[in-house]
Amino acid sequence: MMHLGLVKWFDNDKGFGRVGTVNGDDVFLHIDQFIVKPEKVLKLKALFFDIETNNKGNKATNVSNPDTYEHFLYIMSLVESNPKVNIEFTIKGKSRWGNEYIRKEYRDCSIFDSALYQLLRHKDAETIYNYFTNYFDENHWNSIEKIKKLFSATREAIKDLKVNNTFVDAADNNLPSIISNSELLRKTFKHFLSKINEEFLFELWSNEDHYLVKSRSFIDFNMNNNYFEFPDAIFLKNYEVIDSYSLKKIIALENKENICYKIISNQINDYSAFNNTETLKIVESINCLIESEIFSELYENLISKNIELIITNNSENKDELSRFKEFLTVIGNYKWKYSKLKVIDIVNSKLPNDTIFNFWKETRYFVPGNEFILENINKLTRNDFLNTSLEFRNEFLLSEFQKIKYDNSLSSFCNVIFLVFEISKCEIQIIENEFLESYKVAIWLYNSYFNKNKSNYYQIENNPFEISFTNEHFIQYLVKVENLSEIITLVKIICEIDKIYRSRSTPENTTGLFKFTSIDRTKIIDEVCSKQEFSFEITKLIILKKFLAENAIKENIDIAKCFFPKFINPEEDLVFNELLKFSDFFENNIEYKNNFYTYISELVSFPKLVTLWYYDYINTIDLYQALEFLQTFDDKNQFIFLQKIFSLIHLKKSLISAELFNKFENLASNPSINLNVRIALYVLNSLKLNNQFIQDKTIFELVSQRLNENLNELIDIDELLDKCGGRTWKAFSYDSNNREEWYVNIGGHEFPVSDSQININGKSYWLNKENKSVCINGIYYNFKWSKKRNIFHTENYGIPDGLTFCDAVKSQFDENLKSNFYWCCNSKCYSPCQKNYNPFQWEKYTLRDFIIILGIPFDNDLYYRFVSVVNRVNRLLEKLKCNSCNKLMRDAATSEFAFYRVNTFHCTDSNCSEFHKTVYLTHCLNWRCLNIIDTRVSKACSNGWYICDKCDNCCSQEKIDMRYQNLLTNAAFNPNNPRHQKLKFQVDNKLGHLERNEVYNYKTGEKK
């Protein structure tokens, strides 16, 4: 008797092992019992054999590999039972921690799968095909489960084979020598399907058992599994169970549109009780045919069927309206793909008017005919009326318009306006030809700029006050009229009616079409028409503002120009100040802004022209006239005005002349002018005439004059030069991502580029890449592209003590960092604040920019010294406040020794407790210390020098000798003067404390 089993284990060195059989027994296996002895016997090998029993147990004899058709038939007899053998395997691997391991594991292995694969793997395609088809033809297939197992077993056996193509048609040179698994399966399955009874075909098709590859997508079915033409009868017979997925598979078959139509039609015909779930199932099936000609017909059939069931079916104890509302939820479902407007048409054609009317009142979905609504107008509530169609409301407006016998009187016009508010969402333009031109203008202005409801729902649906009047019509009207009072009054009246109408709330289901009765309406109109004062402030300026605020485009600017000076006089201060606020409307278009304000500049006096130019509303002005207005600005804005003046010179160098420097000289001599401005102008004239910067003495003379002009003002020099932003260190960045970024270079300044824009002072400007230019405040600047990689890290160490302005001096090139560094207070700084600015950066202009713009040559070293001098002056000015009364102290005497001629001050307020008490201010003589020594804080050392409260230094022999030599050089030494005698004694005995390493306490004056 023939037996089949799998090798459980085999020792090839000793030549024996064990084999597991179909019935679960183990049989001894020896190498000598093989009919054809193999080189090696492997675990899981399928073998056919006889069993011989002796006193030692069962032993396999006549052992052979699966090979013949008889072996195939035996294996196929196991397809349903699918016996397994439990076999031990050795598993080697690594744990998650990387440790190697070896473990034993037992697995159930299929005898059927292993034997069938080993038998077929060396067979050619034709043999495999004959094995399966002969086996199929020799058996009776009267069970769907048995057929399914055959398909599954065949698919699993063939899917991984690589077989030779030995079919007759393989002789054709165009066919491959190796047949594909899918092709072999297709031939085999096609044979099966052609001989299976029809009663089993639908279930096989539905469950996709005939697929060449199971668990694949619908696309794979469409491409690989359409190899057998299933008869139409199986689909029609089983139409009840065919869903949208199954329908997609049918559509994938060729010429099946007619069958799909019949299937869905049968499903619709069987539909006997309205149910939205069932409806949506059919909808999903119809959607599969969305590209087909029968798509609309099927949807219409479904809609008609639903309407029929809504009206006639009472099986669920629901009334018509309830079922209709459920139907609306189906239409609103995302699965519904048919036009809702066509649904409305079908419903209107299928339902009687009474039913439609009731449905519309409850759902607002389907609208009955206009004639029917008009016949039943008395049945409508206010809310019903507001939900009628636009066409109906327009017809109703026309009929009501005819009733009031319109005669273009003001009360008649107001009646129409009131009527439009009442009807709502109609279109007044159907009767606009009956209006006077002034009425049209008023309606247009109201609708465009004063309609409060415009932003709510009218923009989404229709706007009742939309008329054919345009901007061009309004310009023509402005040219013709001399006064806008009538128009403004009309707009106020419309706004007033709007306010009254909106102030009355009406319950939704109130009977009656209108909020107001005809009697109430007449009374209100009479009151409004006779009004002298309205709650709405509407002026010519407000109308102009509305135009520009809505859209500052060329057409509206043309309208705006028509207002000047005929209706609006920009020379009036209040009007002019309001016009300045309009600049916000031009944020996105500088060209239109310049156009608008240039037009205004032609209508105003020069002082207002200066204001327009100063605040960047216009770009040009007469320079010499503008300079005359500098002193009219408050002190705070005078230096800014000077910066603005220089931006004009920067753009037009031809303005530089001797007359300009004369203007500067006159302004510099005016003690009421801002201190920063006077110093700047003094320096410019000094450089022009003498090629030198002014000295500290000149600065202090200007300060003194300023003090005489403003007794209570705290003086400082805070705008003249580039302010120090802190000493900056630079080093390579090891965290840099090395990403290159684009920049544009305008006049030596680089600006990062983002989305084809650059940002300057918080405003974005578009780049013209073609012309390599950018428009800034109406002026075009050329730029150059640059690309930089940020590989540096910078760090700011703060502003050095006592420093106001950047006086960093450029030094040598740093080869490591490939950039220059600057000396700032004896330390390196890699980012000095001294820069040259472009005209559009005029607000950052300093004295350095003024000099460069005027083209005056200067020595950089001298400039840095001048900045240092100004910093020292500022440190001294910080101390000029009286500690008692907080008023400014005045100069008390002239010094013979100090760095400044004026270094003693006193309070001049006779009511102050510190009145005429002398205060001595001077710089610390330690060059490393930037402190100002104040006698109100510090005591004097034994040599009579005041002690610094920061570094504790007081005097040095070098400074004592220098002071003595100054007296001798200037022939000022007086041997009878006690102070001079004391100074000579200190020189002769070398009493300087610094060289003696003696330090004194600034609070007590005693030696530490």
Order of alpha helices (4+ residues) and beta strands (2+ residues): beta-beta-beta-beta-beta-alpha-beta-beta-alpha-alpha-alpha-beta-beta-alpha-alpha-alpha-alpha-alpha-alpha-alpha-alpha-alpha-alpha-alpha-alpha-alpha-alpha-alpha-alpha-alpha-alpha-alpha-alpha-alpha-alpha-alpha-alpha-alpha-alpha-alpha-alpha-alpha-beta-beta-beta-beta-beta-beta-beta-beta-beta-beta-beta-beta-alpha-alpha-beta-beta-beta-beta-alpha-alpha
